[in-house]
Amino acid sequence: MKQVDLYTTLGCHLCEEARALLDQYARESAPIGICEVEISESESLLSRYGVRIPVIRDNLGRELGWPFDYAALEAFLGEDT
């Protein structure tokens, strides 16, 4: 099963939209493990992702930053390399 991290923070409505797209992908395309990473708990994460969230990072280290739609998410998660 593919694993992804969703970089997020409390109260981020765009992050909620990204999570909904991930949940939709898991239901409709392929099961995935989703780990939500709260960026406010780390200065380095806050510095790296503060103005970019939501960001999805796969187990290969590739990142998909907002804005993205379901088609872009599906293409990103469907890539193996």
Gaussian input, Z-matrix of N, CA and C with variables (Angstrom, degrees):
# hf/3-21g

backbone

0 1
 N
 C     1     B1
 C     2     B2     1     A1
 N     3     B3     2     A2     1     D1
 C     4     B4     3     A3     2     D2
 C     5     B5     4     A4     3     D3
 N     6     B6     5     A5     4     D4
 C     7     B7     6     A6     5     D5
 C     8     B8     7     A7     6     D6
 N     9     B9     8     A8     7     D7
 C    10    B10     9     A9     8     D8
 C    11    B11    10    A10     9     D9
 N    12    B12    11    A11    10    D10
 C    13    B13    12    A12    11    D11
 C    14    B14    13    A13    12    D12
 N    15    B15    14    A14    13    D13
 C    16    B16    15    A15    14    D14
 C    17    B17    16    A16    15    D15
 N    18    B18    17    A17    16    D16
 C    19    B19    18    A18    17    D17
 C    20    B20    19    A19    18    D18
 N    21    B21    20    A20    19    D19
 C    22    B22    21    A21    20    D20
 C    23    B23    22    A22    21    D21
 N    24    B24    23    A23    22    D22
 C    25    B25    24    A24    23    D23
 C    26    B26    25    A25    24    D24
 N    27    B27    26    A26    25    D25
 C    28    B28    27    A27    26    D26
 C    29    B29    28    A28    27    D27
 N    30    B30    29    A29    28    D28
 C    31    B31    30    A30    29    D29
 C    32    B32    31    A31    30    D30
 N    33    B33    32    A32    31    D31
 C    34    B34    33    A33    32    D32
 C    35    B35    34    A34    33    D33
 N    36    B36    35    A35    34    D34
 C    37    B37    36    A36    35    D35
 C    38    B38    37    A37    36    D36
 N    39    B39    38    A38    37    D37
 C    40    B40    39    A39    38    D38
 C    41    B41    40    A40    39    D39
 N    42    B42    41    A41    40    D40
 C    43    B43    42    A42    41    D41
 C    44    B44    43    A43    42    D42
 N    45    B45    44    A44    43    D43
 C    46    B46    45    A45    44    D44
 C    47    B47    46    A46    45    D45
 N    48    B48    47    A47    46    D46
 C    49    B49    48    A48    47    D47
 C    50    B50    49    A49    48    D48
 N    51    B51    50    A50    49    D49
 C    52    B52    51    A51    50    D50
 C    53    B53    52    A52    51    D51
 N    54    B54    53    A53    52    D52
 C    55    B55    54    A54    53    D53
 C    56    B56    55    A55    54    D54
 N    57    B57    56    A56    55    D55
 C    58    B58    57    A57    56    D56
 C    59    B59    58    A58    57    D57
 N    60    B60    59    A59    58    D58
 C    61    B61    60    A60    59    D59
 C    62    B62    61    A61    60    D60
 N    63    B63    62    A62    61    D61
 C    64    B64    63    A63    62    D62
 C    65    B65    64    A64    63    D63
 N    66    B66    65    A65    64    D64
 C    67    B67    66    A66    65    D65
 C    68    B68    67    A67    66    D66
 N    69    B69    68    A68    67    D67
 C    70    B70    69    A69    68    D68
 C    71    B71    70    A70    69    D69
 N    72    B72    71    A71    70    D70
 C    73    B73    72    A72    71    D71
 C    74    B74    73    A73    72    D72
 N    75    B75    74    A74    73    D73
 C    76    B76    75    A75    74    D74
 C    77    B77    76    A76    75    D75
 N    78    B78    77    A77    76    D76
 C    79    B79    78    A78    77    D77
 C    80    B80    79    A79    78    D78
 N    81    B81    80    A80    79    D79
 C    82    B82    81    A81    80    D80
 C    83    B83    82    A82    81    D81
 N    84    B84    83    A83    82    D82
 C    85    B85    84    A84    83    D83
 C    86    B86    85    A85    84    D84
 N    87    B87    86    A86    85    D85
 C    88    B88    87    A87    86    D86
 C    89    B89    88    A88    87    D87
 N    90    B90    89    A89    88    D88
 C    91    B91    90    A90    89    D89
 C    92    B92    91    A91    90    D90
 N    93    B93    92    A92    91    D91
 C    94    B94    93    A93    92    D92
 C    95    B95    94    A94    93    D93
 N    96    B96    95    A95    94    D94
 C    97    B97    96    A96    95    D95
 C    98    B98    97    A97    96    D96
 N    99    B99    98    A98    97    D97
 C   100   B100    99    A99    98    D98
 C   101   B101   100   A100    99    D99
 N   102   B102   101   A101   100   D100
 C   103   B103   102   A102   101   D101
 C   104   B104   103   A103   102   D102
 N   105   B105   104   A104   103   D103
 C   106   B106   105   A105   104   D104
 C   107   B107   106   A106   105   D105
 N   108   B108   107   A107   106   D106
 C   109   B109   108   A108   107   D107
 C   110   B110   109   A109   108   D108
 N   111   B111   110   A110   109   D109
 C   112   B112   111   A111   110   D110
 C   113   B113   112   A112   111   D111
 N   114   B114   113   A113   112   D112
 C   115   B115   114   A114   113   D113
 C   116   B116   115   A115   114   D114
 N   117   B117   116   A116   115   D115
 C   118   B118   117   A117   116   D116
 C   119   B119   118   A118   117   D117
 N   120   B120   119   A119   118   D118
 C   121   B121   120   A120   119   D119
 C   122   B122   121   A121   120   D120
 N   123   B123   122   A122   121   D121
 C   124   B124   123   A123   122   D122
 C   125   B125   124   A124   123   D123
 N   126   B126   125   A125   124   D124
 C   127   B127   126   A126   125   D125
 C   128   B128   127   A127   126   D126
 N   129   B129   128   A128   127   D127
 C   130   B130   129   A129   128   D128
 C   131   B131   130   A130   129   D129
 N   132   B132   131   A131   130   D130
 C   133   B133   132   A132   131   D131
 C   134   B134   133   A133   132   D132
 N   135   B135   134   A134   133   D133
 C   136   B136   135   A135   134   D134
 C   137   B137   136   A136   135   D135
 N   138   B138   137   A137   136   D136
 C   139   B139   138   A138   137   D137
 C   140   B140   139   A139   138   D138
 N   141   B141   140   A140   139   D139
 C   142   B142   141   A141   140   D140
 C   143   B143   142   A142   141   D141
 N   144   B144   143   A143   142   D142
 C   145   B145   144   A144   143   D143
 C   146   B146   145   A145   144   D144
 N   147   B147   146   A146   145   D145
 C   148   B148   147   A147   146   D146
 C   149   B149   148   A148   147   D147
 N   150   B150   149   A149   148   D148
 C   151   B151   150   A150   149   D149
 C   152   B152   151   A151   150   D150
 N   153   B153   152   A152   151   D151
 C   154   B154   153   A153   152   D152
 C   155   B155   154   A154   153   D153
 N   156   B156   155   A155   154   D154
 C   157   B157   156   A156   155   D155
 C   158   B158   157   A157   156   D156
 N   159   B159   158   A158   157   D157
 C   160   B160   159   A159   158   D158
 C   161   B161   160   A160   159   D159
 N   162   B162   161   A161   160   D160
 C   163   B163   162   A162   161   D161
 C   164   B164   163   A163   162   D162
 N   165   B165   164   A164   163   D163
 C   166   B166   165   A165   164   D164
 C   167   B167   166   A166   165   D165
 N   168   B168   167   A167   166   D166
 C   169   B169   168   A168   167   D167
 C   170   B170   169   A169   168   D168
 N   171   B171   170   A170   169   D169
 C   172   B172   171   A171   170   D170
 C   173   B173   172   A172   171   D171
 N   174   B174   173   A173   172   D172
 C   175   B175   174   A174   173   D173
 C   176   B176   175   A175   174   D174
 N   177   B177   176   A176   175   D175
 C   178   B178   177   A177   176   D176
 C   179   B179   178   A178   177   D177
 N   180   B180   179   A179   178   D178
 C   181   B181   180   A180   179   D179
 C   182   B182   181   A181   180   D180
 N   183   B183   182   A182   181   D181
 C   184   B184   183   A183   182   D182
 C   185   B185   184   A184   183   D183
 N   186   B186   185   A185   184   D184
 C   187   B187   186   A186   185   D185
 C   188   B188   187   A187   186   D186
 N   189   B189   188   A188   187   D187
 C   190   B190   189   A189   188   D188
 C   191   B191   190   A190   189   D189
 N   192   B192   191   A191   190   D190
 C   193   B193   192   A192   191   D191
 C   194   B194   193   A193   192   D192
 N   195   B195   194   A194   193   D193
 C   196   B196   195   A195   194   D194
 C   197   B197   196   A196   195   D195
 N   198   B198   197   A197   196   D196
 C   199   B199   198   A198   197   D197
 C   200   B200   199   A199   198   D198
 N   201   B201   200   A200   199   D199
 C   202   B202   201   A201   200   D200
 C   203   B203   202   A202   201   D201
 N   204   B204   203   A203   202   D202
 C   205   B205   204   A204   203   D203
 C   206   B206   205   A205   204   D204
 N   207   B207   206   A206   205   D205
 C   208   B208   207   A207   206   D206
 C   209   B209   208   A208   207   D207
 N   210   B210   209   A209   208   D208
 C   211   B211   210   A210   209   D209
 C   212   B212   211   A211   210   D210
 N   213   B213   212   A212   211   D211
 C   214   B214   213   A213   212   D212
 C   215   B215   214   A214   213   D213
 N   216   B216   215   A215   214   D214
 C   217   B217   216   A216   215   D215
 C   218   B218   217   A217   216   D216
 N   219   B219   218   A218   217   D217
 C   220   B220   219   A219   218   D218
 C   221   B221   220   A220   219   D219
 N   222   B222   221   A221   220   D220
 C   223   B223   222   A222   221   D221
 C   224   B224   223   A223   222   D222
 N   225   B225   224   A224   223   D223
 C   226   B226   225   A225   224   D224
 C   227   B227   226   A226   225   D225
 N   228   B228   227   A227   226   D226
 C   229   B229   228   A228   227   D227
 C   230   B230   229   A229   228   D228
 N   231   B231   230   A230   229   D229
 C   232   B232   231   A231   230   D230
 C   233   B233   232   A232   231   D231
 N   234   B234   233   A233   232   D232
 C   235   B235   234   A234   233   D233
 C   236   B236   235   A235   234   D234
 N   237   B237   236   A236   235   D235
 C   238   B238   237   A237   236   D236
 C   239   B239   238   A238   237   D237
 N   240   B240   239   A239   238   D238
 C   241   B241   240   A240   239   D239
 C   242   B242   241   A241   240   D240

   B1=1.4567
   B2=1.5270
   B3=1.3153
   B4=1.4586
   B5=1.5226
   B6=1.3233
   B7=1.4628
   B8=1.5179
   B9=1.3212
   B10=1.4619
   B11=1.5213
   B12=1.3231
   B13=1.4574
   B14=1.5147
   B15=1.3165
   B16=1.4576
   B17=1.5193
   B18=1.3318
   B19=1.4546
   B20=1.5170
   B21=1.3231
   B22=1.4518
   B23=1.5306
   B24=1.3212
   B25=1.4544
   B26=1.5242
   B27=1.2879
   B28=1.4611
   B29=1.5236
   B30=1.3216
   B31=1.4580
   B32=1.5161
   B33=1.3015
   B34=1.4645
   B35=1.5311
   B36=1.3325
   B37=1.4616
   B38=1.5318
   B39=1.3221
   B40=1.4591
   B41=1.5253
   B42=1.3282
   B43=1.4613
   B44=1.5274
   B45=1.3205
   B46=1.4632
   B47=1.5245
   B48=1.3271
   B49=1.4680
   B50=1.5254
   B51=1.3279
   B52=1.4655
   B53=1.5284
   B54=1.3293
   B55=1.4667
   B56=1.5288
   B57=1.3219
   B58=1.4630
   B59=1.5288
   B60=1.3273
   B61=1.4637
   B62=1.5272
   B63=1.3321
   B64=1.4646
   B65=1.5330
   B66=1.3208
   B67=1.4744
   B68=1.5224
   B69=1.3273
   B70=1.4698
   B71=1.5255
   B72=1.3251
   B73=1.4624
   B74=1.5282
   B75=1.3287
   B76=1.4667
   B77=1.5249
   B78=1.3160
   B79=1.4691
   B80=1.5168
   B81=1.3289
   B82=1.4615
   B83=1.5284
   B84=1.3130
   B85=1.4607
   B86=1.5187
   B87=1.3171
   B88=1.4576
   B89=1.5272
   B90=1.3266
   B91=1.4660
   B92=1.5269
   B93=1.3145
   B94=1.4654
   B95=1.5171
   B96=1.3086
   B97=1.4531
   B98=1.5215
   B99=1.3253
   B100=1.4639
   B101=1.5237
   B102=1.3122
   B103=1.4569
   B104=1.5271
   B105=1.3200
   B106=1.4611
   B107=1.5226
   B108=1.3258
   B109=1.4574
   B110=1.5233
   B111=1.3268
   B112=1.4571
   B113=1.5320
   B114=1.3284
   B115=1.4632
   B116=1.5244
   B117=1.3272
   B118=1.4686
   B119=1.5248
   B120=1.3166
   B121=1.4673
   B122=1.5176
   B123=1.3294
   B124=1.4591
   B125=1.5248
   B126=1.3268
   B127=1.4629
   B128=1.5272
   B129=1.3312
   B130=1.4701
   B131=1.5257
   B132=1.3400
   B133=1.4652
   B134=1.5171
   B135=1.3112
   B136=1.4664
   B137=1.5244
   B138=1.3178
   B139=1.4554
   B140=1.5286
   B141=1.3191
   B142=1.4670
   B143=1.5294
   B144=1.3428
   B145=1.4642
   B146=1.5332
   B147=1.3136
   B148=1.4593
   B149=1.5100
   B150=1.3235
   B151=1.4678
   B152=1.5181
   B153=1.3430
   B154=1.4660
   B155=1.5274
   B156=1.3273
   B157=1.4653
   B158=1.5129
   B159=1.3067
   B160=1.4533
   B161=1.5297
   B162=1.3231
   B163=1.4592
   B164=1.5247
   B165=1.3199
   B166=1.4598
   B167=1.5225
   B168=1.3285
   B169=1.4669
   B170=1.5205
   B171=1.3302
   B172=1.4626
   B173=1.5242
   B174=1.3227
   B175=1.4611
   B176=1.5299
   B177=1.3325
   B178=1.4639
   B179=1.5350
   B180=1.3375
   B181=1.4549
   B182=1.5162
   B183=1.3383
   B184=1.4699
   B185=1.5214
   B186=1.3081
   B187=1.4524
   B188=1.5253
   B189=1.3213
   B190=1.4648
   B191=1.5212
   B192=1.3328
   B193=1.4612
   B194=1.5105
   B195=1.3017
   B196=1.4571
   B197=1.5122
   B198=1.3067
   B199=1.4605
   B200=1.5283
   B201=1.3233
   B202=1.4589
   B203=1.5163
   B204=1.3227
   B205=1.4575
   B206=1.5287
   B207=1.3258
   B208=1.4597
   B209=1.5250
   B210=1.3303
   B211=1.4645
   B212=1.5285
   B213=1.3264
   B214=1.4669
   B215=1.5228
   B216=1.3282
   B217=1.4632
   B218=1.5223
   B219=1.3207
   B220=1.4438
   B221=1.5425
   B222=1.3194
   B223=1.4637
   B224=1.5174
   B225=1.3279
   B226=1.4690
   B227=1.5337
   B228=1.3078
   B229=1.4662
   B230=1.5190
   B231=1.3174
   B232=1.4508
   B233=1.5195
   B234=1.3271
   B235=1.4679
   B236=1.5219
   B237=1.3176
   B238=1.4637
   B239=1.5160
   B240=1.3145
   B241=1.4609
   B242=1.5088
   A1=108.34
   A2=115.04
   A3=121.11
   A4=109.34
   A5=116.00
   A6=122.93
   A7=108.65
   A8=117.07
   A9=121.52
   A10=109.73
   A11=114.56
   A12=121.83
   A13=107.54
   A14=115.61
   A15=121.88
   A16=107.23
   A17=116.17
   A18=120.77
   A19=108.30
   A20=115.40
   A21=121.96
   A22=110.07
   A23=115.55
   A24=121.27
   A25=108.68
   A26=115.63
   A27=122.54
   A28=111.12
   A29=116.30
   A30=121.52
   A31=114.89
   A32=118.39
   A33=121.99
   A34=108.99
   A35=116.86
   A36=119.70
   A37=111.68
   A38=118.14
   A39=120.00
   A40=110.82
   A41=116.23
   A42=120.97
   A43=110.47
   A44=116.50
   A45=120.52
   A46=110.21
   A47=116.97
   A48=120.62
   A49=110.69
   A50=116.51
   A51=120.45
   A52=110.35
   A53=117.35
   A54=120.61
   A55=110.27
   A56=117.00
   A57=120.40
   A58=110.83
   A59=117.28
   A60=120.61
   A61=110.89
   A62=117.13
   A63=120.86
   A64=110.97
   A65=116.06
   A66=120.05
   A67=110.71
   A68=116.77
   A69=121.18
   A70=109.87
   A71=117.27
   A72=121.60
   A73=110.30
   A74=116.53
   A75=120.92
   A76=111.33
   A77=117.68
   A78=121.72
   A79=112.00
   A80=116.92
   A81=121.17
   A82=115.52
   A83=117.92
   A84=120.03
   A85=113.44
   A86=117.46
   A87=120.99
   A88=109.06
   A89=116.79
   A90=118.01
   A91=110.33
   A92=115.53
   A93=121.61
   A94=108.56
   A95=115.25
   A96=120.95
   A97=108.37
   A98=116.21
   A99=121.19
   A100=108.61
   A101=116.11
   A102=121.90
   A103=107.62
   A104=116.55
   A105=119.76
   A106=108.78
   A107=115.66
   A108=122.05
   A109=108.23
   A110=116.23
   A111=122.65
   A112=108.51
   A113=116.00
   A114=119.55
   A115=113.08
   A116=118.54
   A117=120.56
   A118=112.48
   A119=117.25
   A120=120.63
   A121=112.53
   A122=117.94
   A123=121.72
   A124=109.70
   A125=116.20
   A126=120.11
   A127=111.61
   A128=116.93
   A129=119.17
   A130=111.09
   A131=117.54
   A132=119.84
   A133=111.06
   A134=116.34
   A135=120.43
   A136=110.50
   A137=116.37
   A138=120.50
   A139=111.40
   A140=116.25
   A141=120.43
   A142=113.12
   A143=116.86
   A144=120.66
   A145=114.71
   A146=118.26
   A147=121.74
   A148=115.91
   A149=117.61
   A150=120.28
   A151=111.55
   A152=117.52
   A153=120.88
   A154=113.73
   A155=118.08
   A156=119.12
   A157=111.50
   A158=115.62
   A159=128.47
   A160=112.28
   A161=114.67
   A162=122.36
   A163=107.72
   A164=115.75
   A165=121.40
   A166=107.12
   A167=115.77
   A168=121.72
   A169=107.96
   A170=116.01
   A171=118.94
   A172=110.95
   A173=115.93
   A174=120.41
   A175=112.75
   A176=117.50
   A177=121.37
   A178=111.48
   A179=116.28
   A180=120.91
   A181=114.88
   A182=116.63
   A183=120.12
   A184=109.20
   A185=116.35
   A186=121.17
   A187=111.53
   A188=113.81
   A189=122.05
   A190=106.44
   A191=115.39
   A192=120.18
   A193=112.03
   A194=115.23
   A195=122.90
   A196=109.01
   A197=120.87
   A198=126.61
   A199=111.68
   A200=114.74
   A201=121.64
   A202=108.66
   A203=115.33
   A204=120.83
   A205=108.35
   A206=116.15
   A207=120.05
   A208=111.50
   A209=117.69
   A210=120.85
   A211=111.19
   A212=117.01
   A213=120.62
   A214=110.69
   A215=116.66
   A216=120.54
   A217=110.82
   A218=116.24
   A219=121.29
   A220=111.06
   A221=116.84
   A222=120.64
   A223=110.88
   A224=116.89
   A225=122.29
   A226=110.61
   A227=116.90
   A228=120.59
   A229=112.44
   A230=117.37
   A231=120.73
   A232=113.80
   A233=116.29
   A234=120.45
   A235=109.51
   A236=116.06
   A237=120.19
   A238=113.11
   A239=117.21
   A240=119.15
   A241=110.42
   D1=133.83
   D2=177.60
   D3=-70.04
   D4=139.83
   D5=177.30
   D6=-113.87
   D7=140.39
   D8=174.55
   D9=-136.15
   D10=152.84
   D11=170.83
   D12=-105.00
   D13=137.45
   D14=174.48
   D15=-112.33
   D16=108.34
   D17=178.57
   D18=-79.71
   D19=125.44
   D20=-168.54
   D21=-150.69
   D22=176.48
   D23=170.15
   D24=-151.78
   D25=157.99
   D26=-177.43
   D27=-58.09
   D28=132.65
   D29=176.18
   D30=82.76
   D31=8.67
   D32=-179.20
   D33=-87.37
   D34=105.79
   D35=-177.32
   D36=-68.00
   D37=-30.53
   D38=176.30
   D39=-67.18
   D40=-35.36
   D41=177.25
   D42=-65.36
   D43=-36.94
   D44=176.51
   D45=-64.42
   D46=-39.13
   D47=176.93
   D48=-64.84
   D49=-42.34
   D50=178.69
   D51=-63.34
   D52=-41.16
   D53=178.80
   D54=-63.40
   D55=-40.00
   D56=178.18
   D57=-62.50
   D58=-39.63
   D59=177.34
   D60=-65.37
   D61=-40.72
   D62=177.06
   D63=-62.80
   D64=-43.30
   D65=178.40
   D66=-62.96
   D67=-40.77
   D68=177.59
   D69=-61.69
   D70=-45.18
   D71=178.81
   D72=-59.36
   D73=-43.61
   D74=-179.37
   D75=-63.42
   D76=-34.17
   D77=178.85
   D78=-76.93
   D79=-41.44
   D80=-168.91
   D81=-98.02
   D82=-26.67
   D83=-173.03
   D84=-114.67
   D85=-61.05
   D86=-177.14
   D87=-159.64
   D88=142.38
   D89=177.42
   D90=-64.49
   D91=139.26
   D92=176.95
   D93=-138.34
   D94=151.03
   D95=172.20
   D96=-92.84
   D97=133.12
   D98=-176.75
   D99=-122.05
   D100=122.29
   D101=176.51
   D102=-113.63
   D103=115.26
   D104=177.21
   D105=-81.94
   D106=127.82
   D107=-178.46
   D108=-111.81
   D109=115.96
   D110=-179.77
   D111=-80.24
   D112=111.97
   D113=-173.92
   D114=-74.47
   D115=-22.57
   D116=-176.47
   D117=-70.06
   D118=-11.16
   D119=-179.00
   D120=-88.23
   D121=0.74
   D122=-177.85
   D123=-143.62
   D124=125.27
   D125=178.27
   D126=-60.38
   D127=-39.62
   D128=-178.61
   D129=-68.07
   D130=-40.41
   D131=177.28
   D132=-67.58
   D133=-39.74
   D134=178.78
   D135=-63.01
   D136=-40.85
   D137=178.23
   D138=-66.96
   D139=-39.91
   D140=-176.31
   D141=-76.31
   D142=-39.60
   D143=-171.18
   D144=-115.58
   D145=-2.37
   D146=-172.46
   D147=-50.70
   D148=-41.56
   D149=-178.64
   D150=-103.45
   D151=4.05
   D152=-175.34
   D153=-109.33
   D154=-13.58
   D155=-173.04
   D156=-65.92
   D157=151.62
   D158=-0.38
   D159=-77.99
   D160=146.30
   D161=176.49
   D162=-130.26
   D163=134.34
   D164=175.52
   D165=-106.61
   D166=130.93
   D167=178.94
   D168=-121.92
   D169=127.51
   D170=-179.64
   D171=-91.37
   D172=177.99
   D173=-176.41
   D174=-72.42
   D175=-6.56
   D176=174.80
   D177=-94.05
   D178=-2.82
   D179=179.96
   D180=89.10
   D181=2.46
   D182=177.27
   D183=-77.27
   D184=148.93
   D185=-178.90
   D186=-124.95
   D187=143.51
   D188=173.41
   D189=-122.06
   D190=113.70
   D191=-178.71
   D192=-100.56
   D193=155.74
   D194=178.35
   D195=-66.81
   D196=142.45
   D197=8.08
   D198=-90.26
   D199=144.46
   D200=172.14
   D201=-148.75
   D202=155.84
   D203=177.80
   D204=-114.51
   D205=-176.01
   D206=-177.09
   D207=-61.17
   D208=-41.04
   D209=-179.20
   D210=-62.25
   D211=-42.24
   D212=178.63
   D213=-66.76
   D214=-39.89
   D215=177.81
   D216=-63.82
   D217=-44.26
   D218=179.54
   D219=-61.63
   D220=-42.17
   D221=177.68
   D222=-64.74
   D223=-42.75
   D224=179.99
   D225=-62.48
   D226=-48.91
   D227=-176.79
   D228=-74.80
   D229=-21.55
   D230=179.75
   D231=-80.75
   D232=-15.38
   D233=179.53
   D234=-76.61
   D235=138.32
   D236=179.41
   D237=-102.98
   D238=-9.86
   D239=-178.35
   D240=-124.06

